[in-house]
Amino acid sequence: MMARLTGSGQDEMADGEAKAGAAGFTRWIVLLLCGLPVFWMAWIAVFAVLPGPGGGAVIEVVIPRASGLTRIGEILAEQGIVRDSSRFSMLALLTGKAKRLQAGEYALPTDQTPLQILALLATGKVLARPVTIPEGVDLPRIADILAADGWVEKDSFLALATDPVFIRGLGVQATTLEGYLFPDTYYLSRGQQDVRSIIGMMVARRNKVFAEICAGRPLPPGFSRHDVLTLASIVEKETAQASERPLIARVFLNRLEKGMRLQADPTVAYGRTDFQGRLTRRDLETNTPYNTYVIEGLPPGPIGNPGRAAIEAVLEPADAPYLFFVSKNDGTHFFSESLDEHNIAVGRYQKSGQDVSPESDCFSDCAGAEPITPQARK
């Protein structure tokens, strides 16, 4: 017969079984804890080399400025570039690229691996899109060009361009940035530039070009750099012919030297908020700060943003005695020394066969466009 276990023996057996169970459980926990990192690393490693979910199509993706790692992963997953935003973020941390990812617009193939996508974002090979600002355009037109492609909000652009604190921060001593944004082709990347940086880029370009032009060239007597830009903007508006710009500049400089009003039609148009595209005698007689038929000397600032050639024309004008010019209606102008000669040219090129009334645009495109009378407008 088997001996019966005493109470103490039963307790010992129970303790042994408990200890064995605990040891087994501990071993499983240890194995699990040791295995989890291996499993996790394998999970990330497979993801890292697995091509994206797309079929190879290239998608343009914008990573906005100040996007965090989590948001970048979400954007890529939403666009079908990577399969899992969380694992993408983990991979970026493991590879040390998390803080090197750059904002901008990218052309990303949908069949590349997350490792390849990380490399692209870390090198910052963004799409650069050309945006051309034509010579002579004014601030509202620049705002329209940039807003049309979504680079800026028009109202924000114009507000900054007239913000005295922002303007001073750019080193510009003027009340607006009219004349200080250089017309050129700029290469912009979505997500990298905001309205402030775009304006800053254009001002910096103007500063660089202006310094190059001014090197070794004296300013006209009594002129500041602001005056140079102001007159250059008028020259820019008066002719599209590069060969005529030095002559146009000379006419205006000669008139200023003689104390004559500039009487430049583009200044009249710029000063009228209700300008409808055709100048009338009433426009010429309306007193605005920019109407050079009324005011003496230069207007208070540029009427557009002049290019290199117009600025060079002011600093190196032609050597000529002309005081007047009138459009020949073929893109060129006729230049005159005297009022009588100018009046004859106006009659020939601007009034031929026209019924001229007080509200006609008979003065349009005539520098120093005095009425055809013995008296000159002074």
BELNOR-V288263 format. One record per run of one state. SS is the DSSP state (alpha for helix, beta for strand, coil for the rest). FROM is the first residue (numbers start at 1). TO is the last residue. If there is no record, write none. Layout:
SS | FROM | TO
SS | FROM | TO
//
This chain:
coil | 1 | 6
alpha | 7 | 49
coil | 50 | 50
beta | 51 | 51
coil | 52 | 57
beta | 58 | 63
coil | 64 | 68
alpha | 69 | 78
coil | 79 | 84
alpha | 85 | 94
coil | 95 | 103
beta | 104 | 109
coil | 110 | 112
beta | 113 | 113
alpha | 114 | 123
coil | 124 | 128
beta | 129 | 132
coil | 133 | 138
alpha | 139 | 148
coil | 149 | 153
alpha | 154 | 161
coil | 162 | 163
alpha | 164 | 169
coil | 170 | 184
beta | 185 | 188
coil | 189 | 194
alpha | 195 | 214
coil | 215 | 224
alpha | 225 | 238
coil | 239 | 241
alpha | 242 | 257
coil | 258 | 264
alpha | 265 | 271
coil | 272 | 280
alpha | 281 | 285
coil | 286 | 307
alpha | 308 | 315
coil | 316 | 323
beta | 324 | 327
coil | 328 | 332
beta | 333 | 336
coil | 337 | 338
alpha | 339 | 349
coil | 350 | 365
beta | 366 | 367
coil | 368 | 378
//
